[in-house]
Amino acid sequence: MQTTIYYNERDRHLLSKVDIKARKERKSRSAVILSVLEEYFEHNNKKLGEILLDMGALSSHNLERGLNLQQRKFADKLLGEILLSEGMVSSDALDRALMVQGKIE
């Protein structure tokens, strides 16, 4: 898997901390960034909608719409299924969010 992260001058202080941690742990910069992200999401027990919002894959309006549909119409369906079937989120984004959440590998 390949991930591209864009940053600017304001992020330089964070990247210097990542580089220090990478040298200390003898890891690559990307490995440190991924471990920090993994730790963040694992320890926060975020819900699927929150993860999709954080990823920028779902708007807060569509999250609210999906939750309302789940409550009123599709009580037996998972939120991810509703968001996907209503075209509010892509299958790739849903898969990534579920991986972050630890629901799939």
Phi and psi in degrees as GROMACS dihedral restraints (atoms count N, CA, C in turn):
[ dihedral_restraints ]
;  ai    aj    ak    al  type     phi  dphi    fc
    3     4     5     6     1  -120.6    20    10
    4     5     6     7     1   133.8    20    10
    6     7     8     9     1  -124.5    20    10
    7     8     9    10     1   136.1    20    10
    9    10    11    12     1  -111.7    20    10
   10    11    12    13     1   129.5    20    10
   12    13    14    15     1  -118.9    20    10
   13    14    15    16     1   126.1    20    10
   15    16    17    18     1   -99.9    20    10
   16    17    18    19     1   137.7    20    10
   18    19    20    21     1  -144.4    20    10
   19    20    21    22     1   166.3    20    10
   21    22    23    24     1  -131.6    20    10
   22    23    24    25     1  -171.2    20    10
   24    25    26    27     1   -56.6    20    10
   25    26    27    28     1   -36.6    20    10
   27    28    29    30     1   -62.8    20    10
   28    29    30    31     1   -22.8    20    10
   30    31    32    33     1   -90.6    20    10
   31    32    33    34     1    -4.2    20    10
   33    34    35    36     1   -57.4    20    10
   34    35    36    37     1   -40.2    20    10
   36    37    38    39     1   -63.3    20    10
   37    38    39    40     1   -35.8    20    10
   39    40    41    42     1   -68.6    20    10
   40    41    42    43     1   -41.5    20    10
   42    43    44    45     1   -66.6    20    10
   43    44    45    46     1   -32.5    20    10
   45    46    47    48     1   -66.9    20    10
   46    47    48    49     1   -36.3    20    10
   48    49    50    51     1   -66.7    20    10
   49    50    51    52     1   -39.3    20    10
   51    52    53    54     1   -62.3    20    10
   52    53    54    55     1   -43.2    20    10
   54    55    56    57     1   -64.3    20    10
   55    56    57    58     1   -39.3    20    10
   57    58    59    60     1   -62.9    20    10
   58    59    60    61     1   -46.2    20    10
   60    61    62    63     1   -63.3    20    10
   61    62    63    64     1   -38.8    20    10
   63    64    65    66     1   -63.4    20    10
   64    65    66    67     1   -44.0    20    10
   66    67    68    69     1   -64.3    20    10
   67    68    69    70     1   -42.9    20    10
   69    70    71    72     1   -63.0    20    10
   70    71    72    73     1   -40.7    20    10
   72    73    74    75     1   -94.3    20    10
   73    74    75    76     1     0.2    20    10
   75    76    77    78     1    55.5    20    10
   76    77    78    79     1    49.3    20    10
   78    79    80    81     1  -125.3    20    10
   79    80    81    82     1   165.8    20    10
   81    82    83    84     1   -79.0    20    10
   82    83    84    85     1   161.7    20    10
   84    85    86    87     1   -57.1    20    10
   85    86    87    88     1   -45.5    20    10
   87    88    89    90     1   -65.5    20    10
   88    89    90    91     1   -35.8    20    10
   90    91    92    93     1   -64.2    20    10
   91    92    93    94     1   -39.8    20    10
   93    94    95    96     1   -66.2    20    10
   94    95    96    97     1   -45.1    20    10
   96    97    98    99     1   -60.4    20    10
   97    98    99   100     1   -44.5    20    10
   99   100   101   102     1   -64.6    20    10
  100   101   102   103     1   -39.3    20    10
  102   103   104   105     1   -67.3    20    10
  103   104   105   106     1   -36.2    20    10
  105   106   107   108     1   -65.3    20    10
  106   107   108   109     1   -44.4    20    10
  108   109   110   111     1   -63.1    20    10
  109   110   111   112     1   -44.3    20    10
  111   112   113   114     1   -60.2    20    10
  112   113   114   115     1   -46.9    20    10
  114   115   116   117     1   -61.7    20    10
  115   116   117   118     1   -42.4    20    10
  117   118   119   120     1   -58.8    20    10
  118   119   120   121     1   -50.2    20    10
  120   121   122   123     1   -73.1    20    10
  121   122   123   124     1   -34.6    20    10
  123   124   125   126     1   -68.0    20    10
  124   125   126   127     1   -38.0    20    10
  126   127   128   129     1   -84.8    20    10
  127   128   129   130     1   -11.3    20    10
  129   130   131   132     1   -97.4    20    10
  130   131   132   133     1    -8.9    20    10
  132   133   134   135     1    44.9    20    10
  133   134   135   136     1    50.7    20    10
  135   136   137   138     1   -71.2    20    10
  136   137   138   139     1   148.8    20    10
  138   139   140   141     1   -80.3    20    10
  139   140   141   142     1   159.6    20    10
  141   142   143   144     1   -55.5    20    10
  142   143   144   145     1   -45.9    20    10
  144   145   146   147     1   -60.1    20    10
  145   146   147   148     1   -39.7    20    10
  147   148   149   150     1   -64.8    20    10
  148   149   150   151     1   -40.7    20    10
  150   151   152   153     1   -65.0    20    10
  151   152   153   154     1   -45.1    20    10
  153   154   155   156     1   -62.2    20    10
  154   155   156   157     1   -37.8    20    10
  156   157   158   159     1   -63.4    20    10
  157   158   159   160     1   -47.5    20    10
  159   160   161   162     1   -60.0    20    10
  160   161   162   163     1   -35.5    20    10
  162   163   164   165     1   -74.8    20    10
  163   164   165   166     1   -15.3    20    10
  165   166   167   168     1    79.1    20    10
  166   167   168   169     1    15.0    20    10
  168   169   170   171     1   -90.3    20    10
  169   170   171   172     1    -8.1    20    10
  171   172   173   174     1  -147.0    20    10
  172   173   174   175     1   138.5    20    10
  174   175   176   177     1   -85.7    20    10
  175   176   177   178     1   157.4    20    10
  177   178   179   180     1   -64.2    20    10
  178   179   180   181     1   -32.9    20    10
  180   181   182   183     1   -61.9    20    10
  181   182   183   184     1   -47.3    20    10
  183   184   185   186     1   -69.5    20    10
  184   185   186   187     1   -32.1    20    10
  186   187   188   189     1   -62.7    20    10
  187   188   189   190     1   -46.9    20    10
  189   190   191   192     1   -61.9    20    10
  190   191   192   193     1   -41.7    20    10
  192   193   194   195     1   -59.5    20    10
  193   194   195   196     1   -46.2    20    10
  195   196   197   198     1   -63.3    20    10
  196   197   198   199     1   -42.0    20    10
  198   199   200   201     1   -65.3    20    10
  199   200   201   202     1   -39.1    20    10
  201   202   203   204     1   -64.6    20    10
  202   203   204   205     1   -42.4    20    10
  204   205   206   207     1   -61.4    20    10
  205   206   207   208     1   -42.0    20    10
  207   208   209   210     1   -62.1    20    10
  208   209   210   211     1   -43.1    20    10
  210   211   212   213     1   -69.8    20    10
  211   212   213   214     1   -42.1    20    10
  213   214   215   216     1   -89.7    20    10
  214   215   216   217     1   -34.1    20    10
  216   217   218   219     1  -122.5    20    10
  217   218   219   220     1   -36.4    20    10
  219   220   221   222     1  -123.8    20    10
  220   221   222   223     1    54.3    20    10
  222   223   224   225     1   -60.6    20    10
  223   224   225   226     1   -24.3    20    10
  225   226   227   228     1   -89.6    20    10
  226   227   228   229     1    -0.8    20    10
  228   229   230   231     1  -105.3    20    10
  229   230   231   232     1   150.5    20    10
  231   232   233   234     1   -76.9    20    10
  232   233   234   235     1   151.1    20    10
  234   235   236   237     1   -56.6    20    10
  235   236   237   238     1   -42.6    20    10
  237   238   239   240     1   -58.9    20    10
  238   239   240   241     1   -40.3    20    10
  240   241   242   243     1   -63.1    20    10
  241   242   243   244     1   -41.8    20    10
  243   244   245   246     1   -65.8    20    10
  244   245   246   247     1   -48.2    20    10
  246   247   248   249     1   -59.9    20    10
  247   248   249   250     1   -40.1    20    10
  249   250   251   252     1   -69.1    20    10
  250   251   252   253     1   -48.3    20    10
  252   253   254   255     1   -66.7    20    10
  253   254   255   256     1   -27.8    20    10
  255   256   257   258     1   -88.5    20    10
  256   257   258   259     1     0.5    20    10
  258   259   260   261     1    73.4    20    10
  259   260   261   262     1    21.7    20    10
  261   262   263   264     1   -87.0    20    10
  262   263   264   265     1   -15.5    20    10
  264   265   266   267     1  -147.6    20    10
  265   266   267   268     1   149.3    20    10
  267   268   269   270     1   -83.3    20    10
  268   269   270   271     1   158.7    20    10
  270   271   272   273     1   -65.8    20    10
  271   272   273   274     1   -34.4    20    10
  273   274   275   276     1   -63.2    20    10
  274   275   276   277     1   -45.7    20    10
  276   277   278   279     1   -64.3    20    10
  277   278   279   280     1   -41.1    20    10
  279   280   281   282     1   -63.1    20    10
  280   281   282   283     1   -44.4    20    10
  282   283   284   285     1   -60.8    20    10
  283   284   285   286     1   -43.6    20    10
  285   286   287   288     1   -63.2    20    10
  286   287   288   289     1   -43.0    20    10
  288   289   290   291     1   -64.8    20    10
  289   290   291   292     1   -39.6    20    10
  291   292   293   294     1   -67.1    20    10
  292   293   294   295     1   -34.1    20    10
  294   295   296   297     1   -65.7    20    10
  295   296   297   298     1   -45.0    20    10
  297   298   299   300     1   -60.6    20    10
  298   299   300   301     1   -39.7    20    10
  300   301   302   303     1   -73.6    20    10
  301   302   303   304     1   -16.7    20    10
  303   304   305   306     1    87.9    20    10
  304   305   306   307     1    14.1    20    10
  306   307   308   309     1   -83.8    20    10
  307   308   309   310     1   -26.6    20    10
  309   310   311   312     1  -137.1    20    10
  310   311   312   313     1   162.1    20    10
